[in-house]
């Protein structure tokens, strides 16, 4: 039998056609209905039975189900009821087809969950219109809600063959919809029949055939040994492939029917063993996640073991069966159909419980995923808040650092002004001394000239050269002293001009000895006449550097050495009264300045014979605001500024003990700073 799309309107593409599932056991009627539906633009997939339809629903969900009521095994009403009991398929519309002459079937079909009822004898256009109305009511969301046929191949290609069972070929790439843990939405019940008794009402073969017609998967075992092999397969094997994972085969079974009065084995004892087996299985993680254990149903006929029929014997058998763990005992005296109904009810209840367990497991997983997502969101929010707080802290730190730099700059400038004030005071002292004796000698010379130039009254001055000669000699002597003082002032001004040029910050060639002499001239007020300054210039005179290297560094180090020598002289003078008010410089202070060059480095070493710097203080000697001088005698920034200047030259400044016992500062800078900078960058 073949089927295809022969007269579908050209505007409808297979991928856009609404997909229907047709459940019809008659090949002829299925072909007729299918052609009508495909001619109106529907894509049709066909199943020959309700059981096959449920399996098809495990693969893909249609947008509507068209089902005949009379089907082999499960009828259309039972199929509709199964669809309504599943959360994934309860919204799929169901159109029921049956013969119009059958009374009461429409009511039964609608009560089972069908959405509409149409007789097969009705006009074909009425069936199509009813389908379109149901699709409009559902909004076309049945399949899309559960990952149905959206994007899959719809319909059969014209001329393509149909499977032997009359169903349309399904796309190979279509993913089967699952419900939690990879379990299909619908599955057939697995039933194991154990035992075989003679008798027309208890024929196991007949019972197996009846249950198979109902759509169940039925297996039979003649006795306990064969049943145990099915319940406990060899290690490493699982249950038969029914769409659900299992640690043991018993986890794949839904119901075990045991003939309690079978010949050849004790049915009660076997039921007790099965109950112990499933109690053990209940503790497994797989069982807790995927459903409940199998049910045990016992078959009896009310006869005792010796064949005597009595109500007491039946009650004794039933009591023993329930005590052994049997879930239900049914007598086959009522007939095969009644036994089948009892088994069908047990299996249906078990399947519903399995579905409930799967739903609960899925909900737990979703809740756990939600909790994880909420935890991750909270973590992300905390990280964002932490990042924001960190950014704010960084901004505050940057602002504090900027304020600190500004304050440090102001303090450095204040230190420079303090040093400048001290320098100006010393220079003023140096200028004041020659000015004082210049003014004094000026008065003497003026008086001598006045005496020589005084004339007698009424005539020219009479000069007694014998008397004037000593006066002229004294005048010349005073004028010479005045000239010496003026030269000292002139030299001081020249040194100030040189010092001002040394305060420039650009790299330039500097005459090191000349710059050192200028600095020493400006520190004359500190050095006095008794502190000896020795110079040893072994290095080349010219050095490419910033003049501040010699201006600030040399002046701070030499000035500190002079202060240390003077303070030591004051201490010694205070301890020895014989020294009186002797000039501190008379204590024999000595400062040595030595330059040297080797391996591309230019070194300037300054040492003294003062008290030196203790070992414990040398690590802090270059810290800002640290000073060993008395309070009010220093800012503690002189050596810190010197350290920064040397660092700016890619050099180093160190302190150790001089051979004479005092302090020795060594400044080492690159002799060729451009080459040194290139080396650092590379």
C-alpha positions in Angstrom: 0.0 0.0 0.0 1.4 3.4 -0.9 0.4 6.9 -0.1 1.6 10.4 -0.9 0.8 14.0 -1.4 -0.7 14.2 -4.9 -3.0 17.2 -4.9 -1.8 19.4 -2.0 -2.1 23.2 -2.7 1.2 24.6 -3.9 1.3 27.3 -1.3 1.6 24.7 1.6 5.1 23.4 2.3 5.6 20.2 4.3 7.6 22.0 7.0 4.6 24.3 7.5 1.8 21.8 7.4 -0.1 20.9 10.6 0.9 17.3 11.5 -1.8 14.9 12.5 -1.6 11.4 14.0 -4.2 9.0 12.5 -4.9 5.9 14.6 -6.9 3.4 12.3 -6.5 -0.4 12.1 -8.2 -0.6 8.7 -5.7 0.0 5.9 -8.4 0.9 3.5 -10.1 3.5 5.7 -6.7 4.8 6.8 -5.7 5.4 3.2 -9.0 7.2 2.4 -8.9 9.4 5.4 -5.2 10.2 4.9 -5.7 11.2 1.3 -8.5 13.6 2.2 -6.4 15.2 5.0 -3.3 15.5 2.9 -5.3 17.0 0.0 -6.3 19.8 2.5 -2.7 20.6 3.5 -2.2 18.3 6.5 0.8 16.1 7.1 -0.4 12.7 8.4 1.4 10.0 10.4 -0.5 6.8 10.8 -0.5 4.1 13.6 -2.4 0.9 13.2 -3.2 0.5 17.0 -3.5 2.4 20.2 -0.3 0.8 21.5 1.6 1.8 18.3 0.2 5.3 18.7 1.6 5.6 22.2 5.0 4.5 21.0 4.8 7.0 18.2 4.0 9.7 20.7 7.3 8.8 22.5 9.1 9.9 19.3 7.2 13.0 18.3 4.1 14.9 19.4 1.4 15.8 16.7 -0.8 18.8 16.8 -4.0 16.6 16.8 -4.9 13.0 17.1 -7.6 11.4 14.9 -8.6 8.0 16.3 -11.0 5.3 15.5 -12.9 4.1 18.6 -12.8 0.4 17.7 -9.1 -0.7 17.8 -7.5 -4.0 18.6 -6.3 -4.1 22.2 -6.9 -0.7 23.7 -9.8 1.1 22.1 -10.0 4.8 21.2 -11.6 5.7 24.5 -8.7 4.2 26.5 -6.2 5.9 24.2 -7.8 9.3 24.9 -7.8 8.6 28.6 -4.1 7.8 28.4 -3.4 11.1 26.6 -5.3 13.0 29.2 -3.5 11.4 32.1 0.0 12.5 30.8 1.1 16.1 31.4 2.8 16.3 28.1 -0.1 15.1 25.9 -3.2 16.3 27.8 -3.5 19.4 25.7 -3.4 17.6 22.3 -6.9 17.6 20.8 -8.5 14.2 20.1 -11.1 13.7 17.3 -12.9 10.3 17.7 -14.3 8.5 14.7 -16.8 5.6 14.8 -19.9 4.3 13.1 -23.0 6.5 13.4 -25.3 3.5 14.1 -23.6 2.6 17.4 -25.6 4.2 20.3 -23.8 5.5 23.4 -20.3 5.5 21.9 -20.2 9.3 21.4 -20.9 9.8 25.1 -18.4 7.2 26.1 -15.7 8.7 23.8 -16.3 12.2 25.0 -16.2 11.1 28.6 -12.9 9.4 28.1 -11.3 12.6 27.1 -12.0 13.1 23.4 -12.6 16.7 22.2 -15.0 15.9 19.4 -16.9 13.0 17.9 -17.5 12.6 14.1 -19.2 9.5 12.4 -17.1 7.9 9.7 -20.1 8.2 7.4 -20.2 12.0 7.7 -19.2 14.2 4.8 -15.4 14.4 4.4 -15.5 18.2 4.4 -17.2 18.1 7.8 -14.2 16.1 9.2 -11.8 18.6 7.8 -13.7 21.5 9.2 -13.9 19.9 12.6 -10.1 19.3 12.6 -9.5 23.0 11.7 -11.8 24.1 14.4 -10.0 22.0 17.0 -6.6 23.3 15.8 -7.9 26.9 16.2 -9.1 26.2 19.7 -5.8 24.7 20.7 -3.8 27.6 19.1 -1.5 25.1 17.4 0.5 24.8 20.5 0.2 21.1 21.3 3.2 20.0 19.5 5.3 23.0 20.1 4.9 22.9 23.8 6.6 19.5 24.0 9.1 19.7 21.3 6.9 18.1 18.7 7.2 18.4 14.9 8.5 21.9 14.7 11.3 21.9 12.1 10.9 18.2 11.3 10.0 16.7 7.9 6.3 16.7 7.4 4.4 14.2 5.3 5.6 11.8 2.8 7.4 12.7 -0.4 5.2 11.9 -3.4 5.7 8.4 -4.5 7.7 7.3 -1.4 6.7 3.9 0.0 4.9 3.5 3.3 6.0 1.1 6.0 4.5 -2.3 6.1 2.3 -1.5 9.1 0.7 1.3 7.2 2.3 4.1 9.2 4.1 7.0 7.6 7.9 7.0 7.6 9.2 9.1 10.5 12.2 11.5 10.1 15.4 9.8 11.3 16.7 13.0 12.8 13.6 13.7 15.0 14.3 13.5 18.7 12.0 11.4 20.8 10.4 13.6 23.5 11.2 12.3 27.0 9.9 13.0 30.4 12.7 13.4 33.0 15.7 11.0 33.2 15.4 10.1 29.6 12.2 8.0 30.1 9.6 8.0 27.3 6.2 9.5 28.0 4.3 6.3 27.2 5.4 2.7 27.6 3.7 -0.6 27.5 3.3 -2.6 30.7 5.6 -5.6 31.2 4.0 -8.6 32.8 5.6 -11.9 33.9 3.3 -14.9 34.2 4.8 -17.7 36.4 3.2 -21.2 36.6 0.9 -23.3 34.5 -2.2 -25.1 35.7 -4.7 -27.2 33.7 -8.2 -26.0 33.6 -10.3 -24.0 31.1 -10.5 -20.8 33.3 -6.8 -20.6 34.2 -5.1 -21.3 30.9 -1.9 -19.2 31.1 -1.6 -19.2 27.3 -5.1 -17.7 27.1 -4.3 -15.2 29.8 -1.1 -14.2 28.0 -2.9 -13.8 24.7 -5.5 -11.6 26.4 -2.9 -9.4 28.0 -1.0 -9.1 24.8 -4.1 -8.0 22.9 -4.4 -5.3 25.6 -1.0 -3.9 24.4 1.1 -5.3 27.2 4.5 -7.0 26.9 4.0 -10.5 28.3 6.6 -13.0 29.2 6.0 -16.5 30.7 8.0 -18.7 33.0 7.1 -22.3 33.8 8.6 -22.2 37.3 10.7 -20.2 39.8 14.0 -21.0 38.3 13.1 -19.6 34.9 11.4 -16.6 36.6 14.5 -15.9 38.7 16.6 -15.8 35.5 14.3 -13.1 34.2 14.2 -11.2 37.5 17.9 -11.4 38.1 19.9 -11.5 34.7 23.6 -12.2 34.7 25.8 -9.4 36.0 26.4 -6.6 33.4 23.0 -7.2 31.7 20.0 -5.0 32.2 16.3 -5.2 31.6 14.9 -5.6 28.1 14.9 -2.4 26.2 11.6 -0.8 27.2 12.9 2.8 27.3 13.9 3.0 30.9 17.2 2.3 32.7 17.3 -0.5 35.3 19.9 -1.9 37.6 18.1 -5.3 37.5 15.4 -6.8 35.2 12.9 -6.6 38.1 13.1 -2.8 37.8 11.7 -3.2 34.2 8.8 -5.3 35.2 5.4 -3.9 36.2 3.6 -7.0 37.4 4.4 -10.6 38.2 1.4 -12.9 38.2 2.1 -16.1 40.1 -0.1 -19.2 40.2 -0.3 -19.9 43.9 -1.5 -23.4 43.4 0.8 -24.4 40.6 2.2 -27.9 40.7 5.9 -28.4 41.0 6.8 -25.4 43.2 5.6 -23.5 46.3 3.9 -20.3 45.0 3.7 -18.7 48.4 7.4 -19.2 49.1 8.3 -17.9 45.7 6.2 -14.8 46.3 8.0 -14.3 49.6 11.3 -14.4 47.8 10.2 -11.9 45.2 9.0 -9.5 47.9 12.4 -9.7 49.6 14.0 -9.0 46.1 11.9 -5.9 45.4 12.4 -4.6 49.0 16.1 -4.6 48.3 15.6 -2.9 45.0 13.6 -0.1 46.6 16.8 1.1 48.3 18.6 1.7 45.0 19.1 5.2 43.6 17.7 4.1 40.2 14.5 2.8 41.7 14.0 6.0 43.7 14.6 8.1 40.7 12.6 6.2 38.1 9.5 4.8 39.8 8.2 2.0 42.0 8.9 -1.7 42.2 6.9 -4.4 40.4 3.6 -5.6 41.8 2.9 -9.2 42.8 -0.5 -10.7 42.0 -1.5 -14.2 43.0 -3.9 -16.5 41.2 -6.1 -18.9 43.2 -9.3 -20.8 42.6 -10.5 -21.2 46.2 -9.4 -24.9 46.3 -7.2 -26.3 49.0 -4.0 -28.2 48.4 -5.8 -31.6 48.5 -8.5 -30.4 46.2 -11.3 -29.9 48.8 -13.2 -26.7 48.2 -14.0 -24.7 51.3 -14.2 -21.0 52.3 -11.8 -21.6 55.1 -9.1 -23.0 52.8 -9.5 -20.0 50.4 -9.2 -17.6 53.3 -6.1 -19.4 54.5 -4.5 -19.2 51.1 -5.3 -15.6 50.8 -4.0 -14.8 54.2 -0.8 -16.7 53.6 -0.4 -14.9 50.2 -0.8 -11.4 51.8 1.6 -12.4 54.6 4.2 -13.4 51.9 4.0 -10.0 50.3 1.5 -10.5 47.6 -0.2 -7.2 46.6 -3.5 -8.7 45.4 -5.1 -12.2 45.2 -7.7 -12.9 42.5 -9.7 -16.0 41.9 -9.9 -17.2 38.3 -13.3 -18.7 39.0 -14.9 -15.4 37.8 -13.5 -15.9 34.4 -10.6 -14.9 32.2 -11.9 -11.5 31.4 -12.3 -10.6 35.1 -8.8 -11.8 35.8 -7.6 -9.6 32.9 -9.4 -6.6 34.2 -7.8 -7.0 37.7 -4.3 -7.3 36.1 -5.0 -4.4 33.9 -6.1 -2.3 36.9 -2.9 -3.2 38.8 -0.7 -2.4 35.9 -2.4 0.9 35.2 -2.1 1.9 38.8 1.6 1.0 38.8 2.3 2.9 35.6 0.5 6.0 37.1 2.7 5.7 40.2 5.8 5.4 38.1 4.8 8.5 36.1 4.1 10.3 39.4 7.5 9.3 40.7 9.2 10.5 37.5 7.3 13.8 37.7 8.4 14.3 41.3 12.0 13.5 40.4 11.9 15.9 37.5 10.4 18.6 39.8 13.2 17.9 42.3 15.8 18.3 39.6 14.2 21.5 38.3 14.1 22.8 41.9 17.7 21.9 42.4 18.6 23.6 39.1 16.6 26.6 40.2 18.4 26.7 43.5 21.7 26.4 41.7 20.8 29.2 39.4 19.6 31.3 42.2 22.8 30.6 44.1 24.8 31.5 41.0 22.8 34.7 40.6 23.5 35.5 44.3 27.2 34.8 43.8 27.2 37.0 40.7 25.4 39.8 42.5 27.9 39.5 45.4 30.8 39.5 42.9 29.3 42.6 41.2 28.8 44.3 44.6 32.4 43.4 45.5 33.7 44.6 42.2 31.8 47.9 42.7 33.1 48.2 46.3 36.6 47.4 45.0 36.3 50.1 42.2 35.1 52.6 44.8 38.0 51.7 47.1 40.4 52.0 44.2 38.9 55.4 43.4 39.2 56.5 47.0 42.8 55.1 47.1 43.7 57.0 43.9 42.2 60.2 45.4 44.1 59.7 48.6 47.3 58.9 46.7 46.8 62.1 44.6 46.3 64.1 47.9 49.4 62.4 49.4 51.5 63.3 46.3 50.2 66.9 46.5 51.1 67.0 50.2 54.5 65.4 49.6 55.1 68.0 46.9 54.2 70.8 49.3 56.5 69.3 52.0 59.3 68.9 49.5 58.8 72.5 48.5 58.7 73.5 52.1 62.0 71.6 52.7 63.5 73.4 49.8 62.4 76.7 51.1 63.8 75.8 54.6 67.1 74.9 53.0 67.0 78.1 50.9 66.3 80.1 54.0 69.2 78.5 55.8 71.3 79.1 52.7 70.2 82.8 52.5 71.0 83.3 56.2 74.5 81.9 55.7 75.0 84.0 52.6 73.8 87.1 54.4 76.3 86.3 57.2 79.1 86.0 54.6 78.1 89.2 52.9 77.7 91.1 56.2 81.3 90.5 57.4 83.1 92.2 54.4 80.5 94.9 54.3 81.1 95.6 58.0 84.9 96.2 57.7 84.4 98.0 54.3 82.2 100.5 56.0 84.6 100.7 58.9 87.6 101.3 56.7 85.7 103.7 54.6 85.3 106.0 57.7 89.0 105.8 58.4 90.0 106.6 54.9 87.6 109.6 54.8 89.1 111.0 58.0 92.7 110.6 56.7 91.8 112.3 53.5 90.1 115.1 55.4 93.2 115.6 57.5 95.4 115.8 54.5 93.1 118.1 52.6 92.6 120.7 55.4 94.1 124.1 54.3 95.2 127.0 56.4 92.7 129.9 56.6 92.8 132.0 53.5 95.3 129.9 51.5 96.0 126.6 49.7 96.5 123.5 51.9 100.0 123.1 53.1 101.0 119.4 53.0 103.7 118.1 55.3 104.8 115.1 53.4 106.7 113.8 56.3 103.6 113.8 58.4 101.3 112.7 55.5 103.2 109.7 54.5 102.1 107.4 57.4 98.5 108.6 56.8 98.6 107.8 53.1 100.0 104.3 53.9 97.2 103.7 56.3 94.6 104.8 53.7 96.1 102.5 51.1 96.0 99.7 53.6 92.3 100.3 54.3 91.5 100.6 50.6 93.2 97.2 50.0 91.1 95.7 52.8 88.0 97.2 51.2 88.9 95.8 47.8 89.4 92.3 49.4 86.0 92.5 51.0 84.4 93.6 47.7 86.0 90.6 45.9 84.7 88.2 48.5 81.2 89.6 47.9 81.8 89.4 44.1 82.8 85.7 44.4 79.8 85.0 46.6 77.5 86.5 44.0 79.2 84.5 41.2 78.7 81.3 43.2 75.1 82.1 43.7 74.7 82.5 39.9 76.4 79.1 39.4 74.2 77.5 42.1 71.0 78.9 40.3 72.1 77.2 37.1 72.7 73.9 39.0 69.0 73.9 39.9 68.0 73.2 36.4 66.4 69.8 35.7 67.4 69.0 32.1 70.2 66.6 31.4 73.4 68.5 30.5 77.1 68.3 30.8 78.2 69.5 34.2 81.7 70.3 35.4 81.7 68.2 38.6 84.7 69.8 40.5 83.5 73.3 39.7 80.0 72.5 40.8 81.3 70.9 44.0 83.4 74.0 44.7 80.4 76.2 44.2 78.4 74.2 46.7 81.2 74.3 49.2 81.5 78.1 48.9 77.8 78.4 49.7 78.3 76.2 52.8 81.2 78.2 54.1 79.0 79.4 57.1 78.5 75.8 58.1 82.1 74.6 57.5 83.7 77.4 59.3 87.5 77.8 59.3 88.4 74.7 61.1 86.5 71.9 59.2 88.9 70.7 56.5 87.4 69.7 53.2 89.6 67.4 51.2 89.0 66.9 47.4 90.2 64.0 45.4 89.0 64.2 41.8 90.0 60.9 40.1 87.0 60.8 37.7 86.6 62.9 34.5 85.5 66.5 35.1 82.4 66.3 32.9 79.3 64.3 33.7 76.1 64.2 31.8 73.4 64.6 34.5 70.8 66.9 35.9 72.5 69.7 37.8 70.2 68.9 40.8 72.4 65.8 41.3 75.2 68.1 42.5 73.0 70.9 43.8 70.7 69.0 46.2 72.5 65.7 46.7 76.0 67.1 47.4 74.7 70.1 49.4 72.4 67.9 51.6 75.2 65.3 52.3 78.0 67.8 53.0 75.6 70.0 55.0 74.6 67.0 57.1 78.2 66.1 57.6 79.0 69.7 58.8 76.0 69.6 61.1 77.1 66.3 62.6 80.7 67.6 63.1 79.5 70.8 64.7 77.0 68.9 67.0 79.8 66.5 68.1 82.1 69.5 68.8 79.3 71.2 70.9 78.8 67.9 72.8 82.6 67.6 73.5 82.8 71.3 74.5 79.9 70.8 76.9 81.6 67.9 78.6 85.1 69.5 78.9 85.0 72.9 80.6 88.6 73.6 79.5 87.3 74.1 75.9 85.3 77.2 77.0 83.6 78.7 74.0 86.0 77.3 71.5 84.8 77.3 67.9 83.4 73.8 67.1 85.4 73.6 64.0 88.6 73.6 66.0 87.8 70.1 67.0 89.6 68.9 63.9 86.6 68.0 61.7 87.4 66.6 58.3 85.2 65.9 55.2 86.6 64.1 52.1 84.9 64.3 48.7 86.2 61.7 46.2 85.1 61.1 42.6 85.9 57.9 40.6 84.7 56.2 37.5 84.8 52.6 36.4 82.7 50.2 34.3 80.5 53.0 32.9 79.6 54.2 36.5 80.4 57.6 38.0 80.8 57.5 41.8 81.0 60.4 44.3 81.9 59.4 47.9 81.6 61.8 50.8 82.9 60.8 54.2 83.6 62.5 57.5 85.2 61.7 60.8 82.1 62.5 62.9 80.1 60.2 65.1 78.6 58.3 62.0 75.1 56.8 61.7 74.2 53.8 63.9 73.6 50.5 62.1 70.0 50.3 63.3 69.2 53.6 61.7 70.7 53.1 58.3 67.7 51.3 56.9 65.5 54.4 57.7 68.0 57.2 56.9 66.4 57.8 53.5 62.7 57.7 54.7 60.8 60.9 54.4 60.5 62.9 57.7 63.1 60.7 59.5 65.9 62.7 61.1 68.6 62.2 63.7 68.8 65.9 64.4 67.1 67.6 67.4 63.5 68.7 67.1 63.3 71.9 65.1 66.7 71.4 63.5 65.6 69.6 60.4 62.7 68.5 58.3 63.8 65.0 57.6 63.4 65.5 53.8 66.9 66.3 52.8 68.2 62.8 52.3 64.8 61.6 51.0 65.0 64.2 48.2 68.6 63.2 47.5 67.5 59.5 47.3 64.7 60.5 44.8 67.2 62.5 42.7 69.6 59.6 42.5 66.8 57.2 41.6 65.8 59.5 38.8 69.3 59.1 37.4 68.9 55.3 37.5 71.6 55.3 40.2 72.0 54.3 43.8 73.0 55.9 47.1 74.3 53.9 50.0 75.7 54.6 53.5 78.3 52.8 55.4 81.1 53.5 57.9 84.1 55.6 56.8 87.7 54.5 57.7 87.9 57.4 60.2 84.8 56.1 62.0 82.2 58.6 60.6 79.6 58.2 57.9 80.3 57.6 54.2 77.7 58.3 51.5 78.4 56.9 48.1 76.4 58.1 45.1 76.7 56.0 41.9 75.1 57.0 38.6 75.6 55.9 35.0 78.4 57.8 33.3 76.4 57.7 30.1 72.7 58.0 31.1 71.3 57.7 27.5 73.0 54.3 27.0 71.8 53.2 30.5 68.2 54.2 29.7 68.3 52.2 26.5 69.7 49.2 28.4 66.9 49.5 31.0 64.2 49.6 28.3 65.6 46.7 26.4 
